[in-house]
Amino acid sequence: MKLSSREATSFFAKPDKTATGLLIYGADAMRVALKRQDVIKALIGPDGEEEMRLTRIPAAELRKDGALLLDAVKAQGFFPGPRVTFVEDAGDGLTDTIAAALAEWAEGDAQIIVTAGSLNARSKLRKAFEGHKNAYAAGIYDDPPSRADIEAALTAAGLANVSTDAMSALTDLSRDIDPGDFRQTVEKIALYKLGDDTPLTPDEVALSAPSSVEAAIDDVLNIAAEGKSHEIGPVLRRLQAQGATPVGLCIGATRHFRMLHTVASDPGGAGAGIGKLRPPVFGPRRDRVQRQASAWGMHKLERAMTLLLNTDLTLRSTAEVPEMAVMERALLRLAWMGRR
């Protein structure tokens, strides 16, 4: 049977231990892997793998020997307890093999967990699970984590006392970083708050949030787009010390101003344009992008992109130029342009 997004969230937290199997599919391999880890841990416990109650079968091996799956499902383990047979990276080509194992499954056999990439509604593998009376299929999409997802991650990490503002900060953070980084951040916060019963604050969330050269590049681009020319020099010095390159900065700036141009040039205005960005932007970043696009306007942004194109050609030319100085001058000109 097919699980809706809401049903899937509950199922992943507390899977049906009497089910025949579960298919988890989606384009984002990290999101799929995290959900699969949660389900398997809930089914066999934290010691299940050490007790050899988990059998992993890569799809490539199953293609070579179709009997591997049914043998693993029927095998009796040395340790007592529920067992799982996990097939990784399956596709429609393995439908017959997996469907046969689902049909032969009996109470006491290992539950069949299968992960796959993006599968459309016509997928044979999806239909095998969705049409089975005791198996489930759940799609994982690239939507931002829901409140329930975030609360489940907090509960798993042992974080119970979270202020309203901290929850808002975590929600915004979950939309800006990938799921794996978000889970690691929550675990880092839990370690930081170990033995501390006071409510989690937004400042503590910010202290544990991942920092990177990419985030610092975003900072300097926002500074330029908002006309804060006096802040560009110090931030560039710090970026240079972190290993950022002028060409990388130029590429990032071009991408940022092209995004602003997309928003500003929408016939429905910046408010309509911001909703058409792919990938979408959320939270405070969404408001900031919309504000910058409205302030610049389509025609001024076209001049900004021309400036960045010329800067990119200069940086990539064979002429010997002080590259970081060229990039700094371009950012300063952008800041001045935005204020006019």
URJO-V337058 format. One record per helix or strand of 2 or more residues. SS is the DSSP state (H for helix, E for strand). FROM is the first residue (numbers start at 1). LEN is the number of residues. If there is no record, write none. Layout:
{{SS;FROM;LEN} {SS;FROM;LEN}}
//
This chain:
{{E;2;2} {H;5;9} {E;21;5} {H;29;16} {E;54;5} {H;59;6} {H;67;8} {E;84;7} {H;92;13} {E;111;6} {H;124;7} {E;135;5} {H;147;11} {H;164;13} {H;179;14} {H;202;7} {H;213;13} {H;229;13} {H;246;19} {H;270;5} {H;283;14} {H;298;19} {H;323;17}}
//
